[in-house]
């Protein structure tokens, strides 16, 4: 079986979606499937990746075809579109990740013209929050004339949670819904690095009790609620420190830093920027509490990683994983200052309860969200789509 994954970008700046595709392809290849990625060289924030174009290269341990992003709007790349038209017939099935992008539209068109079945993973962009953020009028127009046709022509729509599928149901799309959660490679979480590595890099965290937020800095992530909630946590836990590990919207970060200053917690918030590899794992090892208080997440890969690390996690109902995780493996509270502050304070106050919650979280990931389990479901979906497509 030969599978092509299409995504506008695999840059670290794009967060979980890019990370998930890379993990999918690595696991599919480990199971004998010839899986590849085609994307642009967009690196986020107006930057471009330093990669070779129009030839397969090894990147993040995956075979990837990169093409130049020519226009930032919709990450347009006409060479990518041309390549898809010429080569999509080389694959048995195409898996498209994202909507409202040139790559997704071009892949769907090429598949329909060539008679190749394709699957679309909409990345949560079909829910109300996703449709109303960032140029909602343009999204409404684009959905009417482009995305609806792309989705209705798909052999399946890949949702990563029941909540995501439920929210998209109001659109009455024709393609069958398939719910397959994301999985993660558990091996890196089996033995986390010593927490001292994090403290050695960030000296001001020495002797502090760390509350960790590790995700992109984006308006939907709820940081504007987390900061005043943490100010309340500090009233009961004077040694607590909030670690915000991630990058994103520079203007939003400046606003949030000003908010922390006005709340009087500026010296108790550490902004690390993006953390990957050992830096990320050492942060998870050092954290007593992890929080992802998002307004909307179609899955929540950052939360899943924190659970795999055995962190005591606080999240909100807007994160789809909060509904699909095993009962008792997460603290799920409304996205409001007092509720968030109370949940974090309670876990810092009751260390034994926090440890038990972290252990339950890790068991949940082992049982339900391993990359092995997710890969098996993906392979079954591909086989079903190909068989259904080939029926007379």
SULLIN-V733827 format. One line per field, one symbol per residue. ss: DSSP state (2 for helix, 1 for strand, 0 for the rest). phi: phi as a letter, one per 20 degrees, with the letter a starting at -180 (. if undefined). A space follows every 50 residues. Layout:
ss=???
phi=???
//
This chain:
ss=01111110000222022222222222222200011111110111001100 00000111100111111000102221022222222222220011111000 02222222222222001111100000022222000222222222222222 22000111100222222222200000111000010022220000222222 20222000111111001022202222222222222200011111100102 22222222222220022211100000222222222211111100001000 22222222000111100010222200000011000022222222222220 222222222222222222012222222222222222222200
phi=.dcdddbfbdfgfemggffffgfgfgffffeneedcccbdefdnlnecfe cfdmbfceblmcfcedcfeecffmlfbfffffffgecfffdebddedocl bfgffffffffffemdfccddelmeeeffffeellgffffffffdcfffg ffeffadeeebffffffeffelfeffecdcffccfegfefbfffgfffff fdgfegmdeedddcafebgffmffefffffgfgffdcfefcedddrcrff ffffffffffffemdgfdcddemfcclffffffffefecdcceffbbfbo fffffffffnffddbcffeggfeeffgndbedcfebgffffffffffffd fffffffffffffgfgeccffffffgfffffgfffffffeff
//
